Amino acid sequence: MMLDEELKKEWLESVGVEIDPNYIENNIRLLKRLRKPMGKIDVVLDTDTYNEIDDQYALAYMVKSDEKLNVKAIYAAPFTNAKSASAKDGMEKSYTEIRKILSLMKREDLYSCIYKGSEEYLPDEHTPVISEAARDLAKRAMQYSEENPLYVVAIAAITNIASAILLNPEIVNRMVLVWLGGNALDWPNNHEYNLYQDIAGARIVFGRNLPLVQLPCMGVVSAFTVSGPELEKYLRNQNPLCDYLVDFTEQEAIACGGGETWSRPIWDVTAVGWLLDGELMYDRIEHAPVPEYDDRYSYTKDGHFYKYVYHINRDNLLADMVTKLTKR
């Protein structure tokens, strides 16, 4: 009971407005799961790994944070851009890239944990896209509980996760979703890549009574960048994984027109970082907005709570990532 009272006080102070205590009482189960996890936890990662370079960093960072994170599954997510002919093609290429990153870390033992995801985006807010990944999450999450949830880190279009929820709505009571998607609440628009590829899926995860941690892209995690000189100094010649990441990042920077002083966001790393110990970022409790189909949020003050990351301690997070990735 004391824990509940402490939570009520903490959230009331965080929100900064007068809220009916009965409303908080009804949401206390949700609020408990929005606290940073203590001890070692089970996680799954949902990633469009071939989309650009930051997913590779995030995947490696998660696997190498094994003092805290026990990786149970890795889902290949769909994506569509210049690197893919279709959502299916993007997912298939991501599946292959996941295997490549694990091979560079000599973690072929995790191959059996990889699942192919959706071959298309949700057609609407009621129809799941069936895939190995969606089926696995719909089943796997049922092994957990409110007191001991499964942590789902998503750094792509949210199709796989939303489909799993549609397949088995009960899993929202047995998981915590950490999603890098959407832009900052005060950004001029919400036209963000992970979100706009599947707005129906985004509306599902924001609209359900789901413990959700959002890491917004523009305006928040866009601050987590790395430069060429930093990569050369801290990662070059450390191990095959690091050399691959440096080479790939530099190629991406050149392709994007980077000059001598370029830096590149590797923001997907932040979603993994939220789960880890240390002063890596700041967050607060907000009422969950609703992503609309016209690239904006709509707001209500009677919706459920969610956790909103508003600042990244860039240097701390980069230092921790470098330490993990350079481990032999």
C-alpha positions as CSV (number, residue, x, y, z in Angstrom):
1,M,0.0,0.0,0.0
2,M,2.9,2.4,0.8
3,L,4.2,1.8,-2.8
4,D,0.8,2.8,-4.2
5,E,0.8,6.0,-2.1
6,E,4.3,6.9,-3.3
7,L,3.3,6.3,-6.9
8,K,0.2,8.6,-6.5
9,K,2.3,11.4,-5.1
10,E,5.1,11.0,-7.7
11,W,2.7,11.0,-10.7
12,L,0.6,13.9,-9.3
13,E,3.7,16.0,-8.9
14,S,5.0,15.0,-12.4
15,V,1.8,15.8,-14.2
16,G,1.6,19.2,-12.4
17,V,-2.2,19.5,-12.6
18,E,-5.1,18.6,-10.3
19,I,-6.3,15.1,-11.1
20,D,-9.0,13.1,-9.4
21,P,-7.3,10.6,-7.0
22,N,-9.9,8.0,-8.0
23,Y,-8.7,8.3,-11.6
24,I,-5.1,7.6,-10.5
25,E,-6.3,4.7,-8.3
26,N,-7.9,3.1,-11.4
27,N,-4.7,3.5,-13.3
28,I,-2.2,2.5,-10.6
29,R,-1.6,-0.9,-12.2
30,L,-0.5,0.8,-15.4
31,L,1.6,3.4,-13.6
32,K,3.5,0.7,-11.7
33,R,4.7,-0.9,-15.0
34,L,5.8,2.5,-16.3
35,R,8.6,2.7,-13.7
36,K,12.1,1.9,-14.9
37,P,12.7,-1.8,-14.4
38,M,15.0,-3.0,-11.6
39,G,17.3,-6.0,-12.0
40,K,17.6,-8.2,-15.1
41,I,14.6,-8.3,-17.4
42,D,13.4,-10.2,-20.5
43,V,13.2,-8.2,-23.7
44,V,12.3,-8.6,-27.4
45,L,13.4,-6.2,-30.2
46,D,11.3,-5.2,-33.2
47,T,13.6,-3.7,-35.8
48,D,13.7,-2.6,-39.5
49,T,17.5,-3.3,-39.4
50,Y,18.4,-2.7,-43.0
51,N,16.5,0.7,-43.2
52,E,19.6,2.7,-42.2
53,I,22.5,2.3,-39.7
54,D,21.0,3.1,-36.3
55,D,19.2,-0.2,-35.9
56,Q,22.4,-2.1,-36.1
57,Y,23.8,-0.1,-33.2
58,A,20.7,-0.6,-31.2
59,L,20.6,-4.4,-31.8
60,A,24.3,-4.8,-30.9
61,Y,23.8,-2.5,-27.8
62,M,20.9,-4.6,-26.6
63,V,22.8,-8.0,-27.1
64,K,25.9,-6.6,-25.4
65,S,23.9,-5.2,-22.4
66,D,23.5,-8.7,-21.1
67,E,24.1,-7.7,-17.5
68,K,20.6,-6.2,-17.6
69,L,18.8,-7.5,-20.7
70,N,18.0,-11.1,-21.5
71,V,17.1,-11.1,-25.3
72,K,14.3,-13.6,-25.9
73,A,13.3,-12.7,-29.5
74,I,14.2,-10.4,-32.4
75,Y,11.5,-9.4,-34.9
76,A,12.2,-8.2,-38.4
77,A,10.0,-5.3,-39.2
78,P,8.7,-4.0,-42.6
79,F,9.9,-0.7,-44.1
80,T,9.6,1.1,-47.4
81,N,12.1,3.5,-48.8
82,A,14.9,3.7,-51.4
83,K,16.5,0.6,-49.9
84,S,13.4,-1.6,-50.3
85,A,11.0,-2.3,-53.1
86,S,8.1,-3.0,-50.7
87,A,7.3,-3.6,-47.0
88,K,7.9,-7.3,-47.6
89,D,11.3,-6.6,-49.2
90,G,12.3,-4.3,-46.4
91,M,11.4,-7.0,-43.8
92,E,13.3,-9.7,-45.6
93,K,16.4,-7.5,-45.9
94,S,16.1,-6.6,-42.2
95,Y,15.9,-10.3,-41.3
96,T,19.2,-10.9,-43.3
97,E,20.8,-7.9,-41.6
98,I,19.9,-9.1,-38.1
99,R,21.7,-12.4,-38.8
100,K,24.7,-10.4,-40.1
101,I,25.0,-8.3,-37.0
102,L,24.7,-11.4,-34.7
103,S,27.4,-13.2,-36.8
104,L,29.8,-10.2,-36.4
105,M,29.3,-10.6,-32.6
106,K,29.7,-14.4,-32.8
107,R,26.2,-14.8,-31.5
108,E,24.9,-17.3,-33.9
109,D,23.2,-18.9,-30.9
110,L,20.6,-16.2,-31.2
111,Y,19.6,-17.1,-34.8
112,S,16.8,-19.3,-33.4
113,C,15.3,-16.1,-31.7
114,I,14.8,-14.3,-35.0
115,Y,11.3,-14.1,-36.5
116,K,10.1,-12.7,-39.8
117,G,7.6,-10.0,-39.4
118,S,4.8,-8.4,-41.4
119,E,4.9,-8.3,-45.2
120,E,2.5,-5.3,-45.3
121,Y,1.2,-2.6,-43.0
122,L,-2.1,-2.8,-41.2
123,P,-5.1,-2.2,-43.6
124,D,-7.1,-0.7,-40.8
125,E,-7.3,-0.5,-37.0
126,H,-9.1,-3.8,-36.6
127,T,-7.3,-6.3,-38.9
128,P,-4.0,-7.8,-37.9
129,V,-1.3,-8.7,-40.3
130,I,-0.4,-12.3,-39.6
131,S,3.4,-13.1,-39.3
132,E,5.8,-15.2,-37.4
133,A,6.7,-12.2,-35.2
134,A,3.1,-11.2,-34.4
135,R,2.2,-14.8,-33.5
136,D,5.3,-15.2,-31.4
137,L,4.6,-12.0,-29.4
138,A,0.9,-12.8,-29.0
139,K,2.0,-16.2,-27.4
140,R,5.2,-15.2,-25.7
141,A,3.8,-12.3,-23.7
142,M,1.3,-14.7,-22.1
143,Q,4.2,-16.2,-20.2
144,Y,4.5,-13.0,-18.2
145,S,2.4,-11.0,-15.8
146,E,1.7,-7.5,-14.6
147,E,4.2,-7.9,-11.8
148,N,6.8,-9.4,-14.2
149,P,6.2,-8.0,-17.7
150,L,7.9,-8.7,-21.0
151,Y,9.7,-5.5,-22.3
152,V,9.2,-4.9,-26.0
153,V,11.6,-2.5,-27.6
154,A,10.3,-1.3,-31.0
155,I,12.4,0.9,-33.3
156,A,10.4,0.6,-36.6
157,A,6.9,0.8,-37.9
158,I,4.7,-0.7,-35.2
159,T,2.9,-3.2,-37.4
160,N,4.2,-6.4,-35.8
161,I,3.4,-5.2,-32.3
162,A,-0.1,-3.8,-33.1
163,S,-0.9,-7.1,-35.0
164,A,0.0,-9.1,-31.9
165,I,-2.3,-7.0,-29.8
166,L,-5.1,-7.5,-32.2
167,L,-4.5,-11.2,-32.2
168,N,-4.4,-11.4,-28.4
169,P,-5.6,-8.2,-26.6
170,E,-4.7,-9.7,-23.2
171,I,-1.0,-9.2,-23.8
172,V,-1.3,-5.4,-23.0
173,N,-1.6,-6.5,-19.4
174,R,1.6,-8.5,-19.6
175,M,4.1,-6.3,-21.5
176,V,5.6,-2.8,-21.5
177,L,6.2,-1.2,-24.9
178,V,9.2,1.1,-25.4
179,W,8.7,2.7,-28.9
180,L,10.8,5.1,-30.8
181,G,8.2,6.8,-33.0
182,G,6.4,10.0,-33.6
183,N,7.9,13.5,-33.0
184,A,8.1,15.6,-29.9
185,L,4.7,16.9,-28.6
186,D,5.7,20.5,-29.4
187,W,7.2,19.7,-32.8
188,P,5.4,21.5,-35.7
189,N,4.2,18.2,-37.2
190,N,4.0,14.5,-36.5
191,H,5.2,13.3,-39.9
192,E,7.7,10.8,-38.6
193,Y,9.0,7.8,-40.5
194,N,8.2,5.0,-38.0
195,L,4.8,6.4,-37.4
196,Y,3.5,7.5,-40.8
197,Q,4.3,4.1,-42.4
198,D,1.6,2.6,-40.2
199,I,-0.6,5.1,-38.5
200,A,-3.3,2.5,-37.9
201,G,-0.8,0.5,-35.9
202,A,0.4,3.6,-34.0
203,R,-3.2,4.5,-33.0
204,I,-3.6,1.0,-31.6
205,V,-0.6,1.2,-29.3
206,F,-1.5,4.7,-28.2
207,G,-5.2,4.0,-27.8
208,R,-5.1,0.8,-25.7
209,N,-4.6,0.9,-22.0
210,L,-1.0,-0.3,-22.7
211,P,2.1,0.7,-20.6
212,L,3.8,2.8,-23.3
213,V,7.2,4.6,-23.2
214,Q,7.6,7.0,-26.2
215,L,10.9,8.2,-27.4
216,P,10.0,11.0,-29.9
217,C,12.3,11.4,-32.9
218,M,12.5,15.1,-34.0
219,G,12.9,17.4,-31.0
220,V,14.1,14.7,-28.5
221,V,16.2,11.7,-29.6
222,S,17.4,13.6,-32.7
223,A,20.0,15.0,-30.3
224,F,21.7,11.6,-30.0
225,T,24.2,11.8,-32.8
226,V,27.7,10.6,-33.5
227,S,30.5,12.1,-35.6
228,G,33.1,10.6,-37.9
229,P,36.1,11.5,-35.7
230,E,34.3,9.9,-32.7
231,L,33.7,6.7,-34.5
232,E,37.3,6.5,-35.7
233,K,38.7,7.2,-32.3
234,Y,36.4,5.0,-30.2
235,L,35.2,2.2,-32.4
236,R,37.7,1.7,-35.3
237,N,39.8,-1.5,-35.0
238,Q,38.1,-2.6,-31.8
239,N,36.4,-5.7,-33.3
240,P,34.7,-6.8,-36.6
241,L,31.3,-5.4,-35.4
242,C,32.7,-2.0,-34.7
243,D,34.6,-1.8,-38.0
244,Y,31.4,-2.7,-39.8
245,L,29.4,0.0,-38.0
246,V,32.0,2.6,-38.7
247,D,32.3,1.8,-42.4
248,F,28.5,1.6,-42.8
249,T,27.9,4.9,-40.9
250,E,30.5,6.7,-42.9
251,Q,29.1,5.4,-46.2
252,E,25.6,6.6,-45.1
253,A,27.0,10.0,-44.2
254,I,28.6,10.4,-47.6
255,A,25.5,9.3,-49.4
256,C,23.5,11.9,-47.4
257,G,25.9,14.7,-48.5
258,G,27.8,15.0,-45.2
259,G,30.9,17.3,-45.3
260,E,34.0,17.2,-43.2
261,T,32.2,18.0,-40.0
262,W,29.2,15.6,-40.4
263,S,27.4,14.0,-37.6
264,R,24.6,11.4,-37.9
265,P,21.7,10.5,-35.6
266,I,21.8,7.0,-34.3
267,W,18.6,7.5,-32.3
268,D,17.4,4.0,-32.2
269,V,20.0,3.3,-29.5
270,T,18.0,5.5,-27.1
271,A,15.1,3.0,-27.0
272,V,17.4,0.3,-25.6
273,G,19.1,2.9,-23.3
274,W,15.8,3.6,-21.6
275,L,15.9,0.2,-20.0
276,L,19.4,0.5,-18.7
277,D,20.7,1.8,-15.4
278,G,22.4,5.1,-15.1
279,E,21.7,8.8,-15.9
280,L,21.0,8.2,-19.6
281,M,17.8,10.2,-20.2
282,Y,14.9,12.0,-18.5
283,D,11.2,11.2,-18.8
284,R,7.9,12.2,-17.3
285,I,4.3,11.1,-17.1
286,E,1.8,12.5,-19.7
287,H,-1.7,11.7,-20.9
288,A,-1.2,9.7,-24.0
289,P,-2.0,11.7,-27.2
290,V,-3.7,10.1,-30.2
291,P,-1.8,10.1,-33.6
292,E,-4.1,11.3,-36.3
293,Y,-4.0,10.6,-40.0
294,D,-3.2,14.2,-40.8
295,D,0.3,14.3,-39.3
296,R,-0.7,15.7,-35.9
297,Y,-1.5,14.6,-32.4
298,S,-4.9,15.1,-30.8
299,Y,-5.0,15.5,-27.0
300,T,-7.3,14.5,-24.2
301,K,-6.9,14.9,-20.5
302,D,-9.0,11.9,-19.6
303,G,-6.9,9.3,-21.5
304,H,-4.6,6.9,-19.9
305,F,-1.1,7.8,-18.7
306,Y,2.1,7.0,-20.6
307,K,5.8,7.8,-20.2
308,Y,7.3,10.5,-22.4
309,V,11.1,10.8,-22.8
310,Y,11.9,14.5,-23.2
311,H,15.8,14.7,-22.9
312,I,18.7,12.4,-23.8
313,N,22.0,12.7,-21.8
314,R,23.9,12.3,-25.0
315,D,27.5,12.0,-23.6
316,N,26.5,9.5,-21.0
317,L,24.6,7.3,-23.4
318,L,27.3,7.4,-26.0
319,A,30.0,6.5,-23.4
320,D,27.9,3.5,-22.3
321,M,27.3,2.4,-25.9
322,V,31.0,2.6,-26.7
323,T,31.9,0.6,-23.6
324,K,29.5,-2.2,-24.6
325,L,30.2,-2.3,-28.3
326,T,34.0,-2.5,-27.8
327,K,33.8,-5.5,-25.5
328,R,35.7,-8.4,-26.9
